[in-house]
């Protein structure tokens, strides 16, 4: 009989692992709590009239729920009559109390949604997954654009998603399960697409209960509000045409995409109906197949993606279904397993303009990126079946031996040669970038100080014969195609190239990913110090210097707050230039890791063109680029100091990374020891 004494190291190792997981879990919940507090602060400190605008439109003193007549006279109310019936009692609530209550209530719904989604993962799961799933899910939801948009507008779109997940995974009994889904459909009619999912997966009583609950809620609203119900269901054809223009970028449905592509009138309606029917049939077939396979959460996500695509309007706050598709597993190789989650999280947490270059040919992709992600999930992405041998044990990829760094206690720095956890990395990058944005904004400084510093910089440049900004700016402006090229380069690649480099390194070069990520992180932190202590007006914001703003056009220097073009950016964060700094980081990283000479040359061309672009467009002084190079050097130096020399991966004869021998055997042993892998088993509750 095996005892703890026979394997003393095993007990210590188990306790150490449990303690480490507990620490990570606590940190993730702390992140989620910080994000929640930040959301509350942003909403409640936004001036009246700019916060909870949709809620104010509904229940405010002049809201549609307060006045006589139809809810839909002004098209400002886009919900169903049942939604109006539920919201109408809120008109008697004090405005301040309603704002606080609505914000806190929405956050509680988000937490509940994350907990239910974590519980819905197929069983059994590893201890690590069980401990970390809930805080990771809540944090991702907090960071997602739909949740942030919902909190800003005061919308109800979290409720239908939560009701569907509760009906599928939390509520016992098919009748009550159907009641939850039916109530969700009463708020968002296209949720009725979940009826075939329930029916064809053997939950016919739940499907019938869904239909009857929806019909009962709609009939109740019709009895209480007959005129409004007729207007919504008949005159507006189930809400079509309510709200903003259907071709607005916030509408990520097939209908909105077709309008943006130039189709209109009867032709557009026919094409939309045909495409919508095809997407509904094919998407529901895939959802039913994965539900029968035991992946009910994935099936719910795919059905939600179909809902997004076929609804006449799917506004930004109604797109949360797409984020749930992150649970699908794609790829036979371990390195390929991360591509789909990365794509979903980036699409759902970052604005499209940060990921897609500002090129006319790519505008259809940029303008419809969430719709394309929903269509890909519903129709095309080859999610693995649980019966696949690769579902639990993908083909392993390990490019270098594990290597400890100088500071073993630092979880973000140790084990340089291994690939870190994907979701934790995405959370780290997203949270760090949010902190960077906020810190950069707070470091604005005064216009007078920024202009005085600009005169100091110009004096130094004149002494060094580097004051070429005026000459180069006017020379470029005189050549139309060159001006267009530099404008395009400046606005397109600032975020796209660094994210691409990080993504490729994570996927293909994990031995290089950690030091590269750490380097750009330190670079950015050091740059923030410069923004705080040396606010600097760029050339285009210096009155009397004759610099032409090639991107933003002629500016009004008479404005007292000139230079703060929006509330979301600091126009005086010019020294050091992170536009150049990040591009130099990209160039040096590519030069260090690329296996081919032409790749190295192409990588180094990026910072060279960037420095020309920042000067040509009037956005930076030449010395700003010098400052950018300095902070990049500091980033590399700090990384070397904390992590030691860069660990290189073993390579094959072609110069490509090769796998370490024996990884397959080690993985097989680990799988057997863990009892069969990460997931499997239960599909529906």
N, C-alpha and C positions, 0 to 999 in steps of 0.2 A: 504494500500500500504506500503510495507516494505521500509524503508529508512536506510541510513547509520547510522543515529542517533539511530535507534532502536536496532542496533547491533554494538556498537562502537568497541568491541573487534575484530569483524570480519575484519574490515578495517585494524586495526593494525596488526593482524595475517597475512593477505594477503600481506601487504607491507613487513613484516618481511620475509615471505617465498620467495617473489620475490627477495628481497635483497640477501638472502642466496643462492638462485639459481644463481643469477647473479655473486656472488663471486665464486661459484664453477665452473661456466662456464668460468670465466676469468682465474682461476687457471688451468683448463684443456687446454685452448688455450695456456697459458704460457708454460705448459708442452710440448705441441706439438711444440711450437716455439723453446724451448730449445733442443728438440730432433732433429728438423730440422737443427739447427745451429751445433749441435754435428755431425750430418751426413756429413754436408758440410766440417767441419773441418777435420774429419777423412779421407774423400776422398781426399781433396785437399792437405793435409799434408802428405799423403802417398807418399813415394819416386816414382819417375817416373819409369815405368816398372812394378810396383806392383799395380797401381791403374787403374781403368777403363780398365782392361786388354782385355776384349772382344771388347770394342769400339776401342782400339788401334789396335787390330788384324784386324779389319775391315777397318778403315779409316786412320790409321797411315801411316807414310812414306813408310813402307814396307807392308801395309795392303792388304788384298785380293781385296779390292775395288780400289786399286791404280795400281795393276800390271796387265799385259796382261794375257789372258787365262781365264779359268773357275773360278768362285767363289769357286767351290767345289773341286778344285784339291787337296787341303791339308786337306779337311774336317774341317777346322777351322771355316768356316762360316756355321752356322746351320739354318739361316733364309731362307725364301722363296725367289725366284727370285724377287717377288714384293717388299719384304723387302729390298733386295739389291738395287733395282731401286730407292726406296725412300731415302735410306741412301747415295747413291753415291754422290749427291751434297755436302755432308758434307766433302768430301775429300779436298775441296778447302778452308776449314775453318782453321784458325790458331790453332795450337795445344792447347795453353793455353786458348784461348777463347772458344774452343770446350769443354774442360774439365769443365770450369765454367758453360757454357751454358747448357751442358748436365745434370750436377748435379742439377742446379737450375730448369731446365725444368722438370726433373723427380720428384723433390719434388712438383712442382706445379701440376703435374699429380696426385700425391698421394693425395694432398689436394682436388683436383677436384673429385677424386674417393670417398673420404670420404664424401664430401658434397652430391654427387649424391646418395650414399648408405643411408645416413641419410634421404634424401628426399624420398627414396623409401620405408620407413617403412609404413606399412598399416595405413590408416587414419580411424578415428581420433586418435590422440595421445594426451597424457596429456601434459600440459605445461612443466613439468619437462623433459619429454622425448624429446619434441621439442627443448628445449634449450640445452640439454646436448648431444643429439645424434651425432651432427656433430663433436664437439671436441673429444668425446670419439672415434668415428670412425677413425678420422685422427690420433689420438695418437696410437690406436691399429695397424693401418697400418704402422706407423713409427717404431713401436717396432717389427713388424713381420719379421721373417727370410727371406721370399721372397723379401720384399722391401729392406731390408738391403743388401741382396745378389745382387739385381738389381743395387743398387747404387754403390756397390763395383766393380761389373763387367762392368757396363755401358751397361746394357741390355735394351731391348725394351718391356719386358713382362708386364709392367703396362698398355701399350696402348691397347692391345686387351680387357683386363678386363674393362677398362674405356669406350671403344667404345661400348661394349655389354650393360653395364649399362646405358650409355647415350641413346642408341637405344631403350631400354626397358622403361626408366623412364623420360628422359629429352627432347628428340626430339619429336616434334609434327608431326603427319602424319605418316602413316604406311610406305609410300615409303621411307622417310628419315630415319625412324627407321631401315628399312631393309638395307639401305646403310651403316649405322654405323656398324651393325652386319656383313655385307658382307666384309667391310674393315678389321674388326677384323679377319675374317676367312682368308683373303688374307695374313695376318701376321702369323696366326696359324691355319692351315687347319682343325684341329679337332673341331674348334669352329662351324663348319657347323652342329654339333649336335644341335645347337639352332634352326635350321630350323624346325624340327618336333615340338619343343616346341611352336614356333610361329604358325605353321600350325594348330595343334590340339587344340589350345586355341583360335581359331577364328581370328587370324591375318594372314590370308592367303596372303594378298597383301604384308605384311612385309616379310613373308617367301619367296615369289617369288622375291622380291627386294633383299633379302639377297643372294639368289642363283645367280641372274643376276649380282649383284655387284661383287661377288667373281669371277664369270666367266670372267667379263670384266677386272678386275684388273689382273687376271692371264693371260688373252689373251694379254693385253698390255705388260706385262713383257715378254711373249713369243715372241712377235713381236720385242721388243727392244733387248732381250737377248735370242735368240733361243737356243744357245748351253747350256747356264746355265740352262734354263728351262727344256731341255731334260735331262740333268744330274740329276737335282733335282727330277722331276716327274717320270722319267722312270728308269734311272740307279739306283738312290737311293730310288725309290718307295716312293715318297713324303717325302724325308728327312731322311728315316730310315738309321741308321748307321753313320750319321754325328755327329760331336762333340766328346766328350769323350767316353770311353767304356760304353756300355749300361748297364753293371752290376755294374757300379759305384753307391755308396750309394746316390749320388746326384740325380739319376734317380729314382723317386718315382712313376713309372708306373707298371702295371702288368707285362710288358715285363722285366723290370729291376728286379722285385722281383723273377720271375721265373728263370732268369739267376743266381741270387744270391743263389737260392735254389738248383742249380746244373743241372737244365734242359738245354739242348742245342740242336742245330741242328733242323731237321724237326719236332721232337717231341715237342720241345719247341714252335715252330711257330704254330703248330696245337693247342696246349693247349692254347696259348695266344689268338689266333683268336676265339676259342670257348668261353673262359672266357670273352674276350672283348665283343663279341656279346651278351652274357647273361647279362653282366653288363649294356651295352648300352640299351637293351630292357627294363629290369626291372627298371633301374634308370630313364629312360625317362618316363616310365609310372608313376612313383611316382612324378616326376617333373611336369608332365602335370596335375596330380590330385591336387597338391598343388597350381598350378597356377589357376586352375578353382575354387579352394577354396578361392581365393583372396589373396594368399600369393605369389605374383610374385617374390619378392626378394628371398624368400626361394627356389622357383622353379629355378631361375637363378643360385643360389648357388649349388643346386643338379646337375643341368646340367653341371656346371663347374667341380664338383667332378667327374662326369662321364668322362669328357674330360681328367682330370688328369689320371684316371685309364686306359683308353683305348688308349691313345697316346703311340706310341712306346717309346718315351722319354719324360718324364716330369721332367725337371731339377728344381733344388731348387728355382730358380727365377720365375718359371712358376706355382707355387702352391698356388697363392693368392686366387684362387677360394674357397679353403677349409675354409679360414677365414670367408667368407661371410655366411657360414652355421651357424654361431653363432646366427643368428636371429631366428632360429627355437625354438619352445617351446616344452619342453618335461616334462612329469610328471603331475600327478594330484595334488600332494602336493606342497606347496610353498617351502619346504625344498628340494624337488627333482628337482625343476625348475632350480637350479644352476649347476647341475652336468654337463650337456652338454656344456654350455658356458665355464665352467672352463676347461673342457677337450680340447675344440677347441683352446682356447687362450693359454693354456700351450703348446700344440703341435705346434702351429704356432709361438711361441715367444721364446721357450727354446730349446736348443739342446737335442736330445733324450737321450744322455748319462747322462743328469742330472735327468731324470725321470725314467729310466729303469735300474735296477741293472746290473752290469757287469757279467752276468751269461751266459754260453754258450747256455743253453736252451732258454734264452730270447733274444738271438741275432736276430732271425728272427723278433721278435716284435720291438726291438730297431732299426733295419736297415730299417724297412718298416713302421714306426709309422705314417707318414703323409699319405701314401697310405691307411693304415688301417682306418685312420680317414675319408678319402674320401670315401672309400667303405662303411663304417658304415653309413655316412650321405646319400649316394646315395641309399642304399639298405635296411638298417635295423633300423635306429633310428626312433622310433614311434613319429614323430612330431604330435602335436595336430592339429586337424582341427579347423577352426574358429567357426564351429557350436558346438563344444564341450562346455559344461557348465564350464569346467575347464580352457578354453583358457584365459578368462579374469579374472576369480576369482578362483585361485587354493585353495585347502583346506589349511587353514592357520595353521601355526605352530609358537607358541610363548612359549618359555620355561621359561621366567622370566619376572617380571615387569621391566619397564624402571627405570633406576637409573642414576641420574646425578652425575658427578664426581666433584672433587674439582675445576678443571679448566673448567668451562662450555664453555668458548670461544674456546677451542681447539677441532676442529671438529674430529680429529683422536682419541680423548680420551673420549669424552662425550658419554653418553647413553651406559654404559658398557654392560648392559644386552641385548641389541638388536643386531640383525644381520645387519652389515653394507652393503652398496651397493656393489654388487659383482664386477662389472666392475671397480669401483673406487678402490676397494681393490687390484684387479689384477694389475691395473696400478701403484698403490702405491708400491706393492711388486716388480714389474718388474723394475720400475724406480729406486727404492732404491737399488736393487741388481746391476743395471748398475752403479750407483754412487759408490757403494761399490767396484766393480771390478776396476773401474778407479782409485779410491783413493788408493786401495791396490797396484796397479801397480806403482803409482807415489811415493809410500813410499819405494821403493826398497833399497836405501842406497848403500854404497860401500861394496865390498867384504871384504876389510880389516877390516872395522868397524864391519861387521856382524860376521867375524871370531873372532875378539877380544871379542865381546859380548858372543860368544859361549864359549870361554875359561873362561870367568867370570862365566857363568852358571855352567860349569863343575866343577869349583873350589868350588862353593857353594854346589853343589851336593856331592862332595867328603867330604866336612866338615860335611854334614848331612847324609852321608852314603847312598845316593840315586843314586849314579853313576852306575846304572845297565844296561845302554844302550848297551854297548859292549857285556857283558855276555848274556843278553837276546836275542839280535840280532843274535849272533852266535849259541845260543841254538836252536832258532827257525829255522835257516837256515839248521841245521843238521837234521831236521824232515820235509821231503818233503811235506806231507799233511798239516802239521801245517803252514808251510810257505805259501802254496797256499791258505789256509783258511784266514790268516791275510792279504795277498795281495788282495784277493777278497773283504774282509770286508772293507778294507781301500778305495778301488776304487769304491765301489758300493753304499754305504748307506749314504754318506756325504750329498747329496742333497735329495735323495729319502725319507728318514725318516722324516726330518723336513717338507717337502712339504706335505707328507701324514698326519702328525699330524695336520698341519694347515687346510688341506682340511676336515678331519674328524670333527675337532672342528667347522669349519664354517658350515658344513652341519648338524651335530647332536647336537652341544653344543654351540650355539651362545652366551650364557651367559659367556662362558669361552674363546671364540675366541679372543675378543678384548684385554684382558690383556695378553694372551699368545703371540699374534702377537706383541704387544707393547714391551713385555719383550725381545723377540728375536731381535727386532729392536734396543733397547737400548744396548743389549749385543754386537751386531755387531758394533755399533758406538763407544762404549768404546774400543773394540778390535782394531779398526782402529787407535786409539791414540797410542796404543802400537806398532803397525806396523811402525808408523811414527817416534816415538822417540826411538825405541829400535829394529832396524833391527838385526835379529839373524840368523846365519847359522845353519841349522838343522844338526844332527849327520852325515847324509850321505854326507854332503857337507864339512866336515872337513878333510882336508888332513892329513894323518899320524895317524889317530885314528882307522883305520881298520874296520870301520862300513861298512857292506855290504848293498848296495842299492838293496833291494829285488824286487822292482817294475821296476825301470828304468835301472837297470843293471850297469855294470862297467862304471865309469865316467872318463873323461880326466881332471885331476886336473891342467894340464899345460895350459889350456885355460885361458887367462886373464879375460874374462867375465864369468868364470865358476860360475854356480849357477843361471844364468838367462837363463834357458833352452829354453824358448821361449819368444816372445815379448808380450805374453798375460797373463803371470802369474809372480808373485813375489815369488821367491823361498826363500827369506829371511823373509817372513811374518810368522815366527814360534812362536813368543811370542806376545800375548797368542795364544794357539792352539784353533782355532775355530773349527777344526775337533772334538776336545774333547768338546769344549764349546757348540756347537750346539747339540751334542749327549747328554750332561748333561741336557741341556734345554729340550730335548725330554723326557729323563727319568723322570725328575722331574715333567714335565707337565702331563705325563701319570700317574705317581704315585698320583698326586693330583686329577685328574678328572676320572680315570678309576673306574668303579663300582665293579670290581672283583679283588680279591687279586692276582690271577695268572696274570692278565693283568698288575698290578702294578709291580710285580716281573719281568715280561718279559720286561717292559719298562726300569727298572733300570739295567737290564742286558746289554742294548745297550751301555751306557757310559762305563761300566766296560770292555766290549769286545773292545770298541773303544780305550781306553787308552792302552790296551795291543797291539792293532794293530799299533798305531802310534809309539810306542817304538820299536816293533819287526821289522817294516819295515825301521827303521832308519830315519823317517821323523820328529821326535820330541824328545826333551829332557823330562825327567820326570817333570821338573819344568814348561815346557810349558803347561802341563795339569793343574798344579796348577794355572797358570795364566789364563787358560781357565775357571776354576772353579770360579776364582775371578771376571772375567767380567760377568759371568752368575749371580753371586750374586749381582753385581752392577746393572745388568739389572732388576732383580726382585725388588731391593730396589728403583730404580728410578720409576718403574711402580707403586709401592705402594705409593710413595711420591706424584705422579701426579694424580693417579686415585683412591686412597683409597683402602680399603680392597676388596678382590675378592668377587663379587656377585655370589652366588650359585643359581642354578636353583631348583625349587621344583621338587620332585621325587615321583614316585608311589611306591607301595609295593615291586616291584622287584628291586628298586634302579635305575630305568631308568627315564630320564627326562619326565615330563608330560606336557601336554598343559594347558595353563591357561583357566579357564572357560570364556565363553562369547566371545571368539575371532571370532567365526563364525558370531555371530550377529553383532559384531562391523564391520567386514569386509563387510557384506551385506549392512549395513547402509552407509559405505564409498563408496561402489560401486554405490549405488543409488544416493548418493550426487554428485559423479563425473560424472554421466551420463552414466554409463555402463562400466567403467574399462579403461584399458590402450589403447587397440588397437581394431581394427575392421574396417569394411568398405571397403575402396578402395583396389583393388588388382593391377590393371594395369593402367598406364596413357594413 
